[in-house]
Amino acid sequence: MFSKALLSIVALAASFTAAVPSANKRATCSGGQTTANDACCVWFDVLDDIQSNLFHGGECGENAHESLRLIFHDAIGISPALTAAGQFGGGGADGSIMAHTDVEIQYAANNGLDEIIEEQRPFALKHNVSFGDFIQFAGAVGVANCNGGPQIGFFAGRSNDSQPAPDKLVPLPSDSVTDILARVADAGFAPVELVWMLISHTVAAQDKVDDSIPGTPFDSTPSDFDAQFFVESMLNGTLTPGSALHDGEVQSPLPGEFRLQSDFLIGRDSRTSCEWQKMIADRANMLQKFEQTVLKLSLLGFSQSALTDCSDVIPIATGTVADPFLPAGKTMADIEAACAATPFPTLSAAPGPETTIPAVPLDS
């Protein structure tokens, strides 16, 4: 498993491209859709069901955000270091967080995920697909509902044979950058890939770090897959969105915005700050890096060649997003630039009074 986790991004991207069959071998499903493999037809039924009944008509709302979060929390549960020490190191993207929720939901880093797990589970059972496959599929579909979202590759064929992942494999927002980098390195990810994982926070909100203010987003545009998270995380923090700061939280720059301690530190650490800043300068690069990294996460514990490429079932995102900007009321003097190698991009401020950000509505 260790060698699988250490596949290079270049090799992974190349194999992903090579896995797409030619157009003349496409299968026609019972609903009239065409796909690369007839084994993928079931996923069109799943797609219709979750778009209507999990994502409320294809929204980029709380359930989409939490489904994306669940991809990471399930997949990162793998440790070649534990395996090398003679212990069970976890199965990666095997659906264990849904198969063994009674165990894994007790882990501090998984606080609050029980809600989306219990929302998702009936769909997997109804359509007779594995939990590992469903988690990856729902996350890819959910984020494609966001304006300008990515199209994440989806490979199906995991079984429901899993064991509970060990505790402490999912980093906490209160962990140091060194500890977080060590944890993702154990799973086969470089420091820049940690930054690429955190692109997910551009469409994210917190519920449980401070449970008195659920749905507090990490940037001012939580339905847009843009670079605002990387801009706003570098603004000087002066506000506490709730009644007090909590473990894993630092001051935020805007009313209604939440800032995780880990995001604050990773954006300013010399090992990651320049890659963080690079996400602002080139959104196309940001999208590509996110798609690569989530695909790599989804294959942890599995051989891509043993799975079926059903990527063409994932919807193509629509909508447009704005170029990076400073929120209204902020200036470049509010930016805490941390990359010594290149200057921070010069941004214009949005017009109007100081930005105040509403909470992401809770899905019922």
ROSENU-698573 format. One record per residue: z, x, y of N, C-alpha, C in turn. Coordinates in steps of 0.02 Angstrom, whole numbers, plus 32768, in hexadecimal, padded with zeros to 4 digits. Layout:
BEGIN
- Z:X:Y:Z:X:Y:Z:X:Y
...
This chain:
BEGIN
- 8000:8029:7FC3:8000:8000:8000:8000:802A:803F
- 801F:8065:803A:8023:808F:8075:7FDE:80A3:808D
- 7FB1:80B6:805E:7F6E:80CA:8072:7F47:8090:808F
- 7F54:8054:8075:7F31:801A:8091:7F46:800E:80D9
- 7F86:8015:80E5:7FA0:8008:8129:7F87:803B:815A
- 7F72:8076:8142:7F5C:80AB:816F:7F10:80AE:8178
- 7EEC:807A:8163:7EA4:8079:816F:7E96:807F:81B9
- 7E65:80A6:81CB:7E54:80AE:8212:7E34:806F:822C
- 7E3C:8064:826D:7E1D:8029:828C:7DD1:802D:8286
- 7DB6:806A:828D:7D6D:8071:8289:7D54:805B:8245
- 7D75:8072:8211:7D60:8060:81CD:7D68:8016:81C1
- 7D9E:7FFA:81DC:7DAB:7FB2:81D3:7D76:7F89:81F6
- 7D65:7F9C:8233:7D31:7F78:8257:7CEE:7F7C:8233
- 7CDF:7FB8:8219:7CA0:7FC1:81F6:7C9D:7F97:81B7
- 7CD4:7F95:8192:7CD3:7F6E:8154:7CD1:7F24:8163
- 7CEF:7F0F:819B:7CEC:7EC9:81AE:7CA4:7EB4:81BC
- 7C80:7EDF:81E0:7C3A:7ED0:81EE:7C11:7ECD:81AE
- 7C1F:7EFD:8182:7BF8:7F00:8144:7C05:7EC5:8116
- 7C3F:7EA4:811F:7C52:7E6D:80F2:7C2D:7E2D:8102
- 7C0B:7E28:813B:7BE9:7DEB:814D:7BA7:7DE5:8127
- 7B9F:7DB3:80FC:7B61:7DAE:80D5:7B27:7D9B:8101
- 7AEA:7DA4:80E8:7AAF:7D92:810D:7AA8:7D47:8111
- 7A84:7D30:8143:7A80:7CE8:8152:7A62:7CC1:8118
- 7A35:7CDE:80F1:7A14:7CB8:80BC:7A41:7CAB:8080
- 7A7F:7CC3:8081:7AAD:7CB6:804B:7AE3:7C85:805F
- 7ADB:7C63:8098:7B0F:7C37:80B0:7B14:7BF8:8085
- 7B52:7BDF:807F:7B60:7BA3:8058:7B66:7B68:8086
- 7B54:7B2D:806F:7B5B:7AEE:8094:7B95:7AC8:8076
- 7BC5:7AB5:80A0:7C01:7A92:808A:7BF5:7A47:8089
- 7C23:7A21:806C:7C1B:79D9:8065:7C17:79B5:80A8
- 7C36:79D3:80DB:7C33:79B5:811E:7BF6:79C9:8146
- 7BCA:79F1:8128:7B8D:7A06:814A:7B93:7A49:816C
- 7BCE:7A67:816E:7BD6:7AA8:818E:7BB9:7ADE:8160
- 7BA4:7B15:817E:7B8C:7B4D:8156:7BBC:7B88:815F
- 7BC2:7BAF:812B:7BF1:7BE7:812B:7BD7:7C1E:80FD
- 7BF4:7C58:8103:7BDC:7C91:80DD:7BEB:7C8B:8092
- 7C1C:7C64:8080:7C31:7C5F:803B:7C4C:7C19:802E
- 7C38:7BFA:7FF6:7C4F:7BB6:7FEA:7C9A:7BB1:7FE0
- 7CBB:7BE9:7FD1:7D04:7BE9:7FCC:7D25:7BDD:800F
- 7CFF:7BE4:8045:7D1A:7BD9:8088:7D17:7B90:809E
- 7CF6:7B65:8078:7CEB:7B20:808E:7D2D:7AFB:809A
- 7D60:7B09:8071:7DA0:7AE7:807A:7DBD:7AF3:80BF
- 7DAC:7B2C:80DC:7DC9:7B3D:811D:7DAD:7B13:8156
- 7D72:7AF5:814D:7D5A:7AC6:8180:7D85:7A87:8180
- 7D9B:7A71:8145:7DC9:7A38:8141:7E0C:7A49:8161
- 7E25:7A85:8154:7E63:7A9B:8172:7E5B:7A9E:81BE
- 7E23:7AB9:81D4:7E16:7ABF:821C:7E19:7A7B:823F
- 7DF6:7A4B:8224:7DF6:7A08:8244:7E3C:79EB:8247
- 7E61:79F5:8211:7EA4:79D8:820C:7ED4:79F9:823F
- 7ED4:7A3B:8242:7F05:7A5B:826F:7EF1:7A56:82B8
- 7EB0:7A53:82C6:7E9C:7A4A:830B:7EB4:7A06:8325
- 7EB1:79D4:82FB:7EC7:7991:830F:7F13:798A:830E
- 7F33:79A5:82DA:7F78:7991:82CC:7FAC:79C8:82D4
- 7F96:7A07:82DB:7FC5:7A3D:82EA:7FBB:7A56:8332
- 7F7C:7A5A:8347:7F6D:7A74:838A:7F59:7A3C:83BA
- 7F65:79FE:83A7:7F5F:79C4:83D4:7F1D:79C1:83F9
- 7EE7:79C6:83D1:7EA5:79C1:83EF:7E89:7A03:8406
- 7EA2:7A3A:83EA:7E88:7A7C:83FC:7EA7:7A9A:8439
- 7EE8:7A8E:8444:7F0A:7AA9:847F:7F23:7AF0:8472
- 7F28:7B16:84A8:7F49:7B57:84A7:7F90:7B4E:84C0
- 7FB7:7B2A:8498:7FFB:7B19:84AC:802F:7B3E:8482
- 806A:7B21:847F:80A1:7B42:845D:8091:7B51:8414
- 8072:7B21:83F0:8064:7B2D:83A9:8030:7B64:839F
- 8000:7B69:83CD:7FD0:7BA0:83C9:7FF3:7BE3:83D5
- 801E:7BE4:8407:8043:7C22:8417:806E:7C38:83DC
- 8093:7C08:83BF:80BF:7C18:8388:8099:7C2A:8348
- 805F:7C0C:833E:8036:7C1D:8304:801E:7C65:8308
- 800D:7C7B:8344:7FF9:7CC0:834E:8034:7CEF:8341
- 806E:7CDC:8359:80AA:7D04:834D:80B8:7D0B:8303
- 80AC:7CD5:82DE:80BC:7CD5:8296:8090:7D06:8270
- 8052:7D10:8286:8027:7D43:8266:804C:7D86:8263
- 8066:7D9B:829B:8087:7DDC:829F:80C6:7DDE:8275
- 80F0:7DAA:827B:8130:7DAC:8259:8129:7DAA:820D
- 80F5:7D8A:81F4:80E9:7D8C:81AC:80CB:7DCF:8198
- 8098:7DE6:81BB:8072:7E20:81A5:8098:7E62:81AB
- 80C0:7E69:81E0:80E1:7EAA:81EC:811A:7EB5:81BA
- 8127:7E84:8190:815B:7E8B:815D:8145:7EB6:8123
- 8136:7EF4:8130:8122:7F24:80FC:8138:7F6A:8112
- 8154:7F8E:80E4:816E:7FD1:80F3:815E:8002:80BB
- 8129:802A:80C3:811C:805F:8093:8156:8090:808B
- 817D:8099:80C0:81B7:80C6:80BB:81EA:80AC:808A
- 81F7:806A:808D:8226:804D:805C:8209:8052:8015
- 81C9:8045:800E:81A9:804A:7FCD:81AF:8090:7FB0
- 81A4:80C2:7FDB:81A9:8108:7FC5:81F0:811B:7FB1
- 8220:80F6:7FCE:8267:8103:7FBD:827E:80DC:7F80
- 824F:80B9:7F60:825F:8095:7F23:8279:804F:7F2E
- 8271:8034:7F6B:8287:7FF0:7F7B:824A:7FC4:7F84
- 8256:7F82:7F82:821F:7F54:7F92:8212:7F57:7FDC
- 81D3:7F65:7FEF:81C2:7F6F:8035:81A0:7F35:8056
- 819D:7EFC:8034:817C:7EC2:8051:8132:7EBF:803D
- 8115:7E84:8044:80D0:7E7A:802F:809E:7E72:8067
- 80B3:7E7E:80A6:8084:7E77:80DD:8072:7E2F:80EB
- 8032:7E22:80F4:801A:7DDF:8108:8014:7DB1:80CC
- 804B:7DA8:80AA:804B:7D84:806A:8068:7D3E:806E
- 807B:7D28:80AB:8098:7CE5:80B3:80E0:7CDF:809F
- 8102:7D18:8094:8147:7D15:807D:8175:7CF3:80AF
- 8164:7CF7:80EF:818F:7CD7:8121:818F:7C8B:811A
- 8159:7C70:80FD:8155:7C28:80F1:816D:7C17:80AA
- 8160:7C43:807A:8175:7C37:8035:81C1:7C3F:802E
- 81DE:7C6C:8056:8225:7C7C:8051:8246:7C74:8095
- 8239:7C3C:80B5:8254:7C30:80F8:82A0:7C31:80F8
- 82BF:7C19:80C3:8308:7C16:80C0:8326:7C5C:80C7
- 8301:7C8F:80B1:831A:7CD4:80B6:8304:7CF3:80F9
- 82C3:7CF2:8106:82A8:7D19:813F:82B9:7CFB:8183
- 82C7:7CBA:8185:82D8:7C9C:81C6:831E:7CB2:81DD
- 8344:7CCF:81AE:8386:7CE8:81C1:8382:7D2A:81E6
- 8348:7D4C:81E4:8341:7D8B:8206:833D:7D7F:8251
- 8360:7DA7:8277:8366:7D9B:82C0:8322:7D98:82E2
- 82F3:7DC2:82CE:82B2:7DC4:82EF:8289:7D85:82E4
- 829A:7D5E:82B0:8273:7D21:82A0:8293:7CE2:82BD
- 82C4:7CEB:82E9:82E5:7CB1:8307:82B3:7C82:8328
- 82B6:7C43:8316:828C:7C10:8335:824B:7C03:8310
- 8238:7C2E:82E0:81F9:7C24:82BD:81FC:7BEC:8289
- 8237:7BD4:827A:823D:7B9E:8248:8216:7B61:825E
- 8212:7B55:829F:81F0:7B19:82B7:81A5:7B1B:82A8
- 8184:7B52:82B7:813C:7B55:82AA:812E:7B5C:825F
- 815B:7B7D:823B:8152:7B82:81F2:8153:7B3C:81D3
- 8184:7B13:81E7:8189:7AD0:81CA:8151:7AA2:81E2
- 8135:7AB0:821E:80FA:7A8B:8235:80BD:7A9D:820B
- 80B7:7ADD:81FA:807B:7AF5:81D7:807D:7AE6:818C
- 80B7:7AEA:816D:80BB:7AE7:8124:8097:7AAB:8106
- 80A0:7A6E:8121:807F:7A34:8102:8033:7A3A:8100
- 8015:7A5B:8131:7FCC:7A63:8131:7FB6:7A91:80F8
- 7FDB:7AC7:80ED:7FC9:7AF4:80B6:7FCF:7AD0:8073
- 8004:7AAA:806A:800D:7A85:802C:7FD9:7A4F:8023
- 7FC9:7A2B:8058:7F98:79F5:8055:7F54:7A0E:803F
- 7F40:7A48:8059:7EFC:7A62:804B:7EFC:7A95:8012
- 7F36:7A9F:7FF3:7F3B:7ACC:7FB9:7F21:7B12:7FC8
- 7F37:7B2D:8001:7F27:7B72:8013:7F68:7B99:8016
- 7F65:7BD9:800E:7FA2:7C01:800B:7FC2:7C06:8050
- 8003:7C13:8050:8027:7C1A:808F:800D:7C56:80B6
- 8000:7C8E:8094:7FE7:7CC9:80B7:7FA5:7CBC:80D8
- 7F77:7C9B:80B5:7F37:7C8A:80D3:7F40:7C5B:810E
- 7F6A:7C28:8104:7F71:7BF6:8139:7F8D:7C14:8179
- 7FBF:7C3F:8172:7FDC:7C5D:81AE:7FA8:7C83:81D6
- 7F7F:7CAA:81B4:7F4B:7CD0:81D6:7F16:7CA2:81F5
- 7F03:7C6F:81D1:7ED0:7C41:81E9:7EE9:7C1B:8227
- 7F25:7BFF:8223:7F3F:7BD7:825A:7F48:7C02:8299
- 7F5E:7C40:8291:7F64:7C6B:82CB:7F22:7C7A:82EC
- 7EEF:7C87:82C2:7EAD:7C96:82DD:7E8F:7C59:8300
- 7E98:7C1E:82E3:7E7E:7BE1:8302:7EA3:7BD2:8343
- 7EE5:7BD8:8340:7F0D:7BC7:837B:7EFC:7BF1:83B7
- 7EF3:7C33:83AE:7EE4:7C5E:83E8:7E9C:7C53:83FF
- 7E6F:7C3D:83D2:7E2B:7C2D:83E8:7E29:7BEF:8414
- 7E5F:7BC8:8414:7E63:7B8D:8440:7E73:7BA1:8488
- 7E87:7BDF:8493:7E99:7BF5:84D6:7E5A:7C08:84FD
- 7E5B:7BFD:853E:7E21:7C0D:8568:7E0F:7C57:855F
- 7DD0:7C64:854E:7DB9:7CA8:8547:7DD8:7CCD:850C
- 7DEF:7CA9:84DA:7E13:7CC8:84A3:7DE7:7CF2:8475
- 7E07:7D17:8449:7DE3:7D42:841A:7DCA:7D1A:83DE
- 7D9E:7D38:83B7:7D8B:7D1C:8376:7DA3:7D4E:8341
- 7DDB:7D3D:8322:7DFB:7D6A:82F2:7DDC:7D60:82AD
- 7DCD:7D96:828C:7DB3:7D92:8248:7DE6:7D74:8219
- 7DCE:7D4B:81EA:7DFB:7D2A:81BA:7DE1:7D34:8174
- 7E0B:7D52:814A:7DFB:7D5D:8104:7E2C:7D35:80D9
- 7E11:7D0F:80A9:7E3A:7CE2:807F:7E3C:7CFB:8037
- 7E70:7CE5:8014:7E75:7CF5:7FCD:7EB9:7D10:7FB8
- 7EEA:7D0F:7FE5:7F2E:7D24:7FD3:7F4D:7CF1:7FA5
- 7F79:7D06:7F7A:7F9D:7CD8:7F4E:7FE0:7CC6:7F6E
- 8004:7C9A:7F4E:8048:7C88:7F65:807D:7CB0:7F40
- 8069:7CE5:7F21:8098:7D10:7EFD:80B7:7D41:7F2E
- 80F5:7D37:7F41:8114:7D63:7F72:815F:7D67:7F66
- 817D:7D98:7F85:81C6:7DA0:7F88:81DA:7DA0:7FD1
- 8218:7D90:7FE1:822E:7D95:8027:8226:7DDC:8041
- 820A:7DE3:807C:8206:7E25:809B:824C:7E3E:80AD
- 8258:7E7E:80AB:8299:7E98:80C0:82A6:7E8A:810A
- 82E6:7E88:811B:82FA:7E7F:8161:82EA:7EBE:8189
- 82E7:7EB5:81CB:82E0:7EEB:81FC:829B:7F0C:81FD
- 8269:7EE9:81E2:8225:7F03:81E7:8200:7EE8:8224
- 821A:7EB3:8243:81FC:7E98:8280:8225:7EB2:82BB
- 8207:7ED6:82E9:822D:7EF0:8322:824B:7EB9:834D
- 8283:7EC8:836C:82A4:7E9B:839C:8293:7EB0:83E3
- 8294:7E81:8413:8286:7E93:8459:82BA:7EC1:8477
- 82F4:7EC6:8457:8329:7EF3:846F:8324:7F39:8452
- 82F5:7F44:8423:82ED:7F86:8405:82D0:7FB8:8437
- 82DE:7FF7:842C:82C1:802C:8456:8277:8034:8445
- 8251:8052:8473:820A:805F:8467:8203:808E:842B
- 822D:80C0:8426:822A:80EF:83EE:8233:80CB:83AC
- 8263:809D:83A8:826E:8078:836A:8234:804A:835A
- 8217:802A:838D:81DE:7FFD:8381:81A2:8025:836A
- 8195:805D:838A:815D:8087:8375:8166:80A1:832E
- 81A3:80B1:831C:81B0:80C8:82D8:81A4:8091:82A5
- 81B7:8054:82B6:81AE:801C:8288:8164:800D:827D
- 813D:800A:82B3:80F6:7FFB:82AA:80D1:8036:828B
- 80E9:8073:8297:80CA:80AD:8277:80D4:80AA:822C
- 810E:8094:8216:811B:808C:81CE:80E9:805B:81AF
- 80D5:8028:81D5:80A4:7FF7:81BD:805C:800E:81C7
- 8053:8049:81E6:8010:8065:81EC:7FEF:805E:8230
- 8016:8054:8265:7FF9:8048:82A7:800D:807F:82D8
- 7FDD:8095:82FF:7FE7:80C8:8333:8005:80A7:8371
- 8020:80D0:83A0:803C:80B4:83DD:800B:8088:8404
- 7FCB:809C:8407:7F9C:8072:842C:7F93:802E:8409
- 7F99:802D:83C8:7F91:7FEE:83A4:7FCC:7FBF:83B0
- 8007:7FDB:83BE:803E:7FB1:83D3:802C:7F8D:8414
- 800F:7FB0:8443:7FF8:7F90:8481:7FC6:7F59:8471
- 7F99:7F67:8443:7F66:7F35:8432:7F84:7EF8:8410
- 7FB8:7F02:83E9:7FDC:7EC8:83CD:7FF9:7E9C:8404
- 8013:7EBD:8438:8036:7E99:846D:8007:7E75:849D
- 7FC6:7E7E:8493:7F96:7E54:84B8:7FA5:7E0A:84AB
- 7FC3:7DFC:8471:7FD5:7DB7:8460:8003:7D98:8494
- 8028:7DC0:84B9:8057:7DA5:84EA:8035:7D88:8527
- 7FF3:7D90:852B:7FCF:7D6F:8563:7FCC:7D24:8559
- 7FD8:7D0C:851C:7FDC:7CC4:850E:801C:7CB7:84E8
- 8054:7CC4:8508:8094:7CBF:84E5:80CC:7CA9:8515
- 8101:7C91:84F6:813C:7C7C:851C:8179:7C87:84EF
- 81B3:7C8A:850E:81F0:7C92:84E7:8212:7C4E:84E0
- 8235:7C46:84A7:825D:7C0A:849C:82A6:7C1A:848D
- 82B2:7C53:846B:82F5:7C5E:844F:831A:7C9A:846B
- 82F8:7CC7:8491:831F:7CFD:84B0:8350:7CDE:84E1
- 8338:7CAD:8507:8363:7C83:8531:8351:7C3B:8520
- 8377:7C1C:84F3:8364:7BDA:84DB:8372:7BA2:850D
- 838E:7BB4:8547:8398:7B82:857C:8358:7B75:85A4
- 8326:7BA2:859D:82E7:7B9A:85C2:82AC:7BA4:8592
- 82A5:7B79:855F:826E:7B82:852F:822A:7B7A:8550
- 81F8:7B9D:8535:81B5:7B98:854F:81A8:7BC1:858D
- 81D5:7BF0:859D:81CA:7C1A:85D9:8197:7C50:85C8
- 815D:7C50:85EA:8126:7C7D:85D7:8130:7CC4:85EE
- 810A:7CF1:85D0:810D:7D38:85E0:80DD:7D4B:8618
- 80B1:7D1E:862C:8087:7D29:8667:8077:7CE6:8686
- 8052:7CE8:86BD:8045:7CAB:86E4:800C:7C81:86C9
- 7FE9:7C99:8694:7FAF:7C76:867A:7FB3:7C71:862D
- 7FE6:7C4E:8612:7FF2:7C50:85CA:7FBF:7C2C:859F
- 7F8E:7C0A:85BD:7F58:7BEC:8596:7F17:7C14:859A
- 7F18:7C4B:85C0:7EDD:7C74:85C9:7EE6:7CB7:85A6
- 7EB4:7CCA:857F:7EB7:7D0B:855D:7E9B:7D3F:858D
- 7EC3:7D4F:85BF:7EAE:7D7D:85F4:7EDD:7DB9:85F5
- 7ED7:7DE2:8628:7EFF:7E1F:862C:7F3C:7E17:8659
- 7F4D:7DDA:866E:7F84:7DD1:869D:7FC7:7DE9:8682
- 7FD1:7DE3:8642:8010:7DFC:8625:801A:7E46:8634
- 7FE4:7E6D:8630:7FE9:7EB5:863B:7FF3:7EC5:8685
- 7FDA:7E9B:86B1:7FE6:7EA3:86F9:802E:7E91:8709
- 8042:7E55:86F6:8082:7E3A:870C:80BE:7E5D:86EB
- 80B3:7E79:86B0:80E9:7E9F:8690:80F8:7EE0:86B6
- 80CA:7EF5:86E2:80D4:7F33:8708:80ED:7F25:874F
- 80F9:7EE6:8760:8116:7ED5:87A0:8161:7EE2:87A0
- 817C:7EF5:87D8:81C3:7F00:87DF:81E9:7EBE:87D1
- 8219:7EC1:87A3:8240:7E86:8793:827C:7E7D:87C0
- 8284:7E41:87DB:82BA:7E34:8809:82DF:7DF3:87FA
- 82C7:7DCC:87C9:82E1:7D89:87BD:82FB:7D82:8775
- 832A:7D55:876D:8342:7D40:872A:832E:7CF8:8721
- 8300:7CE9:86F2:82E7:7CA5:86ED:831A:7C72:86D6
- 834B:7C86:86AD:8380:7C59:8698:83BF:7C66:86BF
- 83F8:7C52:86A2:8437:7C5B:86C5:8452:7CA2:86C1
- 843A:7CC9:8690:844F:7D0E:8687:841D:7D32:865C
- 841E:7D75:865E:83F3:7D9C:8632:8411:7D9C:85EB
- 83E4:7D9A:85BA:83F8:7D99:8574:83E2:7DDA:8552
- 83FC:7DE6:8516:83E9:7E21:84EF:839E:7E20:84E3
- 837C:7E56:84F5:8334:7E59:84EE:830D:7E40:8529
- 832E:7E31:8561:830E:7E17:859D:831E:7E45:85D8
- 82ED:7E4E:8605:82F8:7E70:8645:82DF:7E42:867C
- 82EC:7E56:86BA:82D9:7E2B:86F2:828E:7E23:86F6
- 8279:7DE9:870C:8232:7DD8:8711:821B:7DD8:875A
- 81DA:7DDB:8765:81C1:7DE0:87AA:81B2:7D9E:87CC
- 81AE:7D68:87A5:8197:7D28:87C1:81C4:7CEF:87A9
- 81CF:7CBD:87D4:81F5:7C83:87BD:81D2:7C61:8782
- 81F8:7C55:874D:81DC:7C33:8713:81BC:7C62:86E0
- 81BF:7CA4:86EB:81A1:7CD4:86BC:81D9:7CFA:8699
- 81CD:7D09:8658:81FF:7D2C:862F:81E5:7D72:861E
- 8211:7DA2:861D:81FD:7DE6:860C:822A:7E01:85D5
- 820A:7E14:859D:822E:7E34:8567:823C:7E7D:8578
- 8276:7E95:8564:8288:7EDB:856F:8254:7F09:854F
- 823E:7EF8:8513:820E:7F23:84EF:81CC:7F27:8514
- 81B4:7EF0:852F:8176:7EF2:8556:817E:7F1E:8594
- 81B6:7F16:85B6:81C4:7F3E:85F2:81C3:7F88:85E2
- 81E3:7F9B:85AB:81E8:7FE2:859A:81A7:7FFF:857F
- 8184:7FDA:8555:8146:7FF2:8538:8112:7FFD:856E
- 8110:7FD1:85A0:80E1:7FD9:85D7:80EE:8015:8602
- 812B:8030:85FE:813F:8068:8629:814B:80A9:8603
- 8144:80A8:85C1:8150:80E2:8598:8112:810F:8598
- 811C:8151:859A:80E4:8180:859F:80B7:817D:8561
- 80D1:8166:8529:80A9:8162:84EC:807B:8126:84EA
- 8086:80F6:8515:8060:80B7:8512:8048:809E:8557
- 8061:80BA:858D:8055:809E:85D0:800B:80A1:85E4
- 7FE7:80D6:85D2:7FA1:80DA:85E6:7F76:80A8:85C1
- 7F85:809D:8580:7F60:806A:855B:7F71:8025:8576
- 7FAE:801A:8589:7FC4:7FDB:85A8:7F9A:7FCD:85E6
- 7F95:7FFF:8611:7F6F:7FF9:864F:7F25:7FEE:8641
- 7F0B:800D:860C:7EC5:8007:85FB:7EB1:7FBE:85EB
- 7EE0:7F97:85D3:7ED1:7F51:85C3:7EBE:7F2A:8602
- 7ED6:7F40:863B:7EC7:7F1E:867A:7E7F:7F2C:8690
- 7E68:7F68:8682:7E29:7F7F:869E:7DEB:7F65:8678
- 7DF3:7F52:8639:7DB8:7F42:8610:7DCB:7F0A:85DF
- 7DBD:7ECC:85F3:7DD1:7E93:85C9:7DAA:7E90:8588
- 7D6A:7EA3:8589:7D42:7EA3:854C:7D61:7ED3:8519
- 7D77:7F0C:8530:7D99:7F3C:8505:7DDA:7F1E:84EA
- 7DFE:7EFB:8516:7E3D:7EDB:8501:7E31:7EAA:84C8
- 7DFE:7E80:84CF:7DEE:7E4F:849A:7DDD:7E72:8459
- 7DB3:7EA5:845D:7D9E:7EC8:8420:7DD9:7EE9:83FD
- 7E04:7F08:8424:7E3E:7F2A:8406:7E6E:7EF8:83E6
- 7E75:7EBE:8405:7EA1:7E8B:83E8:7E84:7E71:83A6
- 7E44:7E62:83A6:7E24:7E4A:8369:7E2B:7E7C:8330
- 7E20:7EBC:833F:7E27:7EF0:830C:7E6E:7EF4:82F1
- 7E9E:7EF2:831E:7EE3:7EFD:830A:7EFF:7EC2:82E2
- 7EED:7E85:82F6:7F05:7E4B:82D1:7EE5:7E48:828C
- 7EA5:7E5B:8288:7E85:7E5F:8246:7EA9:7E92:821A
- 7EBA:7ECB:8236:7EDE:7EFE:8210:7F22:7EE4:81F9
- 7F45:7EC1:8225:7F85:7EA2:8212:7F7B:7E72:81D8
- 7F47:7E49:81DC:7F3D:7E14:81AA:7F2E:7E30:8165
- 7F19:7E6F:8162:7F08:7E8E:8122:7F40:7EBA:8106
- 7F78:7EBF:8128:7FAF:7EE7:810F:7FC6:7ECC:80CB
- 7FC8:7EF8:809B:7FDC:7EE5:8057:7FA3:7ECD:802C
- 7F65:7ECC:8047:7F2C:7EB2:8022:7EEF:7EE0:802B
- 7EC2:7EDC:7FFB:7E82:7EFE:8000:7E4F:7ECC:801B
- 7E2E:7EDE:8051:7DFC:7EB1:806F:7DC7:7E9F:803C
- 7DB5:7ECD:800F:7D80:7EC0:7FDF:7D93:7E8A:7FAC
- 7DD4:7E7E:7FA4:7DEB:7E4B:7F75:7DEF:7E06:7F94
- 7DE4:7E01:7FD5:7DE7:7DC1:7FF9:7DA1:7DAA:800C
- 7D9C:7D6B:8021:7D5C:7D4D:8034:7D59:7D46:8080
- 7D23:7D5E:809D:7D1A:7D5B:80E5:7D07:7D13:80FA
- 7D37:7CF1:811A:7D2C:7CAD:8133:7D30:7CAC:817F
- 7D1F:7CE4:819F:7D25:7CEA:81E7:7CFB:7CB8:820D
- 7CC3:7CA2:81EE:7C97:7C75:8212:7CB2:7C2E:8218
- 7CEB:7C21:81FA:7D0C:7BE0:8202:7D35:7BDE:8243
- 7D4A:7C18:825B:7D73:7C1C:8298:7D49:7C07:82D4
- 7D61:7BD8:82FD:7D3A:7BC3:8337:7D30:7BFB:8369
- 7CFA:7BF6:838E:7CEE:7C25:83C6:7D10:7C09:8404
- 7D39:7C30:8424:7D5E:7C19:845F:7D2E:7C08:8497
- 7D42:7BD9:84C0:7D1C:7BC6:84FB:7D47:7BD3:8539
- 7D2D:7BC1:8571:7D51:7BCA:85B0:7D4A:7C0F:85CC
- 7D5B:7C16:860A:7D57:7C56:862D:7D9C:7C67:864A
- 7DA6:7CA7:8655:7DE5:7CBD:8673:7DD5:7CE8:86B0
- 7E05:7CEB:86DD:7DFC:7D12:871B:7E05:7D5C:870D
- 7DE6:7D85:8737:7DF5:7DCC:8736:7E3E:7DD7:8749
- 7E5C:7E0F:8735:7EA2:7E1B:8745:7EAF:7E18:8790
- 7EE9:7DFD:87A2:7EFB:7DF4:87E8:7F46:7DFB:87F0
- 7F5C:7E06:882D:7FA3:7E04:883C:7FB6:7DBB:884A
- 7FED:7DA4:882E:8003:7D5F:883E:8010:7D57:8889
- 8007:7D1B:88A1:8012:7D0D:88E8:8058:7D24:88FD
- 805B:7D45:8935:809B:7D5E:894F:80AA:7DA5:893C
- 8081:7DC4:8910:808C:7E08:88FB:8058:7E37:891A
- 806A:7E77:8920:803C:7EAA:8939:803C:7EE5:8907
- 800F:7F14:8912:800D:7F4E:88E7:804D:7F77:88EA
- 8073:7F6E:8920:80B4:7F92:8925:80E6:7F78:88F2
- 80DA:7F3D:88D6:8107:7F22:88A3:80F9:7F3C:885D
- 80C1:7F60:8855:80AE:7F7A:8814:80D5:7FBB:8805
- 80F1:7FC0:87C9:8115:7FFC:87B4:80E7:8023:8784
- 80B5:8043:87A0:8083:8067:8778:80A6:809E:8750
- 8090:80A6:8710:80B2:80D5:86E4:8084:8107:86C3
- 8042:80FD:86C6:8013:812A:86A6:8005:8165:86D5
- 8017:81A1:86BF:800E:81DB:86EA:7FC6:81F3:86EB
- 7F9E:81DF:86BA:7F5A:81FB:86B4:7F28:81D9:86E1
- 7F30:8198:86ED:7F00:8172:8716:7F24:8143:8745
- 7F08:8137:8780:7F28:8109:87AF:7F26:80C1:8796
- 7F55:809A:87AC:7F57:8052:879B:7F1C:8030:87BE
- 7EFA:8002:879C:7EC2:7FDF:87BD:7ED8:7FBC:87FD
- 7EAD:7FBE:882F:7EBB:7F9A:886E:7EA9:7F51:8865
- 7ED9:7F25:8870:7ED0:7EDE:8865:7EDB:7EB7:88A6
- 7EB9:7E7F:88AC:7EC3:7E51:88E5:7EF6:7E1C:88D2
- 7F1A:7E03:8904:7F4C:7DD0:88F8:7F2D:7D8A:88FD
- 7F43:7D5D:88D3:7F2E:7D17:88D9:7F49:7CFB:891A
- 7F24:7CCD:8939:7F3C:7CB0:8978:7F75:7C7F:896C
- 7F97:7C6E:89A2:7FCA:7C3A:899F:8011:7C53:899D
- 8042:7C26:8996:8088:7C39:8992:8098:7C5B:8950
- 80D4:7C77:894C:80E9:7C9C:8910:80DF:7C71:88D1
- 80C4:7C90:889E:80B6:7C6E:885F:80F6:7C58:883D
- 80F8:7C1A:8828:812D:7C00:87FD:810C:7BE5:87BE
- 8127:7BF7:8784:8105:7BE9:8745:8129:7BB2:871F
- 8107:7B7D:870C:8127:7B49:86E4:812E:7B5F:869B
- 815D:7B40:8679:8167:7B4F:8632:812C:7B34:8609
- 811F:7B53:85D0:80EF:7B39:85A1:810D:7AFA:8582
- 80EB:7AC1:8585:8108:7A84:8568:8115:7A8C:851E
- 814C:7A71:8506:815C:7A74:84BF:8131:7A42:849A
- 8114:7A57:8461:80ED:7A29:8438:811D:79FC:8411
- 810C:79BD:8410:8137:798D:83ED:811F:7983:83A6
